[in-house]
Structures are given as C-alpha cells and as structure tokens.
C-alpha cells in the first residue's frame, strides 16, 4: 500500500475545517484573479489605440516570448514553499534564483538586441512582418519584468509556507491600483500609440508587487531558525533535484503558446484571430485564475489532512466551468466585452465564441492542478515533464489539423487545441498516480472514512 493511502487510512487523523482551508486558499485565489485583471486592464488600454488589432496582436506575441522565460521563474514559488525551512535552505534557494534569473536575462538581452528577435518573432511566433519591429520594442521592456517576477516568487514561497497568503492579495491590490492609475494617465493624455504602453504598465505593476513581497518576505526570513538539524536542504543540489524536472516541464509548457500563435497565423483572418484569442484567453484566465493555487493547498495540507483537501477540491472543482458558462452564455459576457474591454464588431463576436470553447478547459483544470500537487508533494516532479509533453503533442497535432482543415474557425482553433491538450495532460498524470497506487477511487473511499 502506498505511503499517501497509509497516511489517510492509518494516521491519527485530525480534521481541518473548510474555513481554515478557505482562509489559506482564498487570498491566493484573489491574488491570481487580480493578476489576470491586470492583464485585462492592459488589453483594455491597448484597445484604445488607433489600430487596436495590430497593437494587441504585437503585444500578445511579445508576451508569448515573455511567458517562455517567466514560466521557470514562477516555479521558484512552488520550489521555495516546498523546500525552504531555515536560513541555510533559504540561502541555497536564493542562489538557485540568482542563477536562473541571470541565465534568463542574458538570453533575453541576446534576443532583444540582435537579429534573432526578427527571426524568432517572424518565424517562431508567426508575427506579421509589419509587426516585428513593434513586437521587438515591446519585448525590450518586458524582459526586465522577469527580474522582478523572480524576486517576487522567491519571497512568495516563504510567505505561503508561513500561511500568510493575505500578503499576496495585498501586493496585487496595490499593483492593480498603480497599474490602473498609469493606464488612465496614458489614456487621458492620448499616448496609447502602440504595445510599448502595455509593457510599461506591466513593468511598473510587477515592481510594485515585488516590493511588497520582498518587504514581508525579509521579515519572515529574519524569524527563521539558522538551521533545522533534520532538514535535508543544505545546498543547491537538492533544490535542483526538485526544480530541474519542473523546468523541463515548463519549457515544454511555454512552447504551447507560440505554437498556437504560429498556427493562428494560418487562419483566414490571422490578425483578428490572434487578437480575439488573446482577449478571450485573458478573460478565461481571469475566471480560472482563482483556482490556480490548488496545488499549494495540497503541498501545505494534504499530508496532515488528506480527506479534507480532497473534499475541498471536489467542492470547488466545478466553479470555474460554471462561472465561464455564465460569462459566455449570458448577457454578462457581451456587456463585459463591450463596456469594459471596449470591443465591437468581429473582434467582439469572435472573442465570445472562443470563451465558450474554454469551458472544456475549465472542467479539467482544477483536477489537473490537484494531481500536480500530489506529484510535487511526493517528489515525482519528473512525471510532470511527461504529462506536459503529452499536452504539447496534442496541441501541436490538433492546432495543425484544425488550421489546415478548418481555417475559418480562426481563434477558436487555439481554445479547442488548448482544451484537448490539458485533457491529455490530466490523463497522463492520472495514469501515473494510478500506477503509484494513488487511485482516485481509493482516495475518495478513504475520504469517506
């Protein structure tokens, strides 16, 4: 019998209340929701430019490259919260963070200020030739955002482990307020000319959020013991052992977005497809974002309270799909796209159709996040690389096939390919957990105790 099932069946079980789990989870959900609101704020600002489709499309392509490098940075948060327990382990984690950020920034410099940028954006990401220069200029600003994001995630890990998740929400609230003020300034002064405005807003916001995380994180670091005798993390080696498979998984994951953008360039209306897909993805991510920290609930509570974590996950798992259905099938969606996002015409109608396809994605995602939490908790991070590879393969095949045979579907191709990909990823994780003896049926039976 596997270790986790033994914990459920035979440990001296102490129940944790739904309220306690909610107080941990909700601030994380709100902070993630606010992150996506900040991106919607940027797109809403860019929609006020003289040529909104081209401006949003160029910003979306630049953000694809940014996402390629930011994904490994975000994983520093999970690594830190899982492994840092004293000042020695924090020092080792800080070194890993420094190495990661230095490597990413040097590579970003090489791309942003060399002919590589034209080749990558034009042929790698499918940007139209007329948008390449603007996209490069946007990325020359976005690459600095990665530095602040990495520092933020390092200290977020400490904050989450200490279960002071309210500080993530505080940081995001301040970030969103400042970004809103900057956006209003650009709109009021009629300086929304291209996507660089969005990059500037993003950079300022990330600096603000990073400052709050560093301030609170340093306070918690001072309260740490110098060394916990039985803690196995004394150097960078065990951190890299945990972190390296996550990096491989993230490299595969971040390739999905450029693949989608490249195949959307094959559609009948490429610029409109890219713009509508970017807008619908941001709205969908806003709805889903509230539920993206389920793995942290598993990491922080599952060993002591497995039954309660399973029940909590089951209670919230349907909410993202229901919320997305409410947005895309009721007057809320058209009102939001028109009034808040400032969209009209084809861009409006296409974005609404794409949102409806994302419901499939929303049904699968909460349980995928739960599975990833179990894999990280048991040190099985290498499996996440295989499941991400399955995701990538399905996205590649489906996006290629749909763009070739149904190019008139435009941006809907991206949403459908992503949904099929995440379903494949969930299937691989489920099979792997099943082979490790963590059958969902058995876990659920134990949850009813």
MOZIPE-V189571 format. One record per run of one state. SS is the DSSP state (a for helix, b for strand, c for the rest). FROM is the first residue (numbers start at 1). TO is the last residue. If there is no record, write none. Layout:
SS,FROM,TO + SS,FROM,TO
This chain:
c,1,2 + a,3,10 + c,11,17 + a,18,46 + c,47,51 + a,52,83 + c,84,86 + a,87,112 + c,113,115 + a,116,124 + c,125,128 + a,129,161 + c,162,165 + a,166,188 + c,189,195 + a,196,222 + c,223,235 + a,236,264 + c,265,269 + a,270,289 + c,290,293 + a,294,301 + c,302,305 + a,306,316 + c,317,318 + a,319,329 + c,330,330 + a,331,340 + c,341,344 + a,345,377 + c,378,380 + a,381,405 + c,406,406 + a,407,409 + c,410,411 + a,412,435 + c,436,439 + a,440,447 + c,448,449
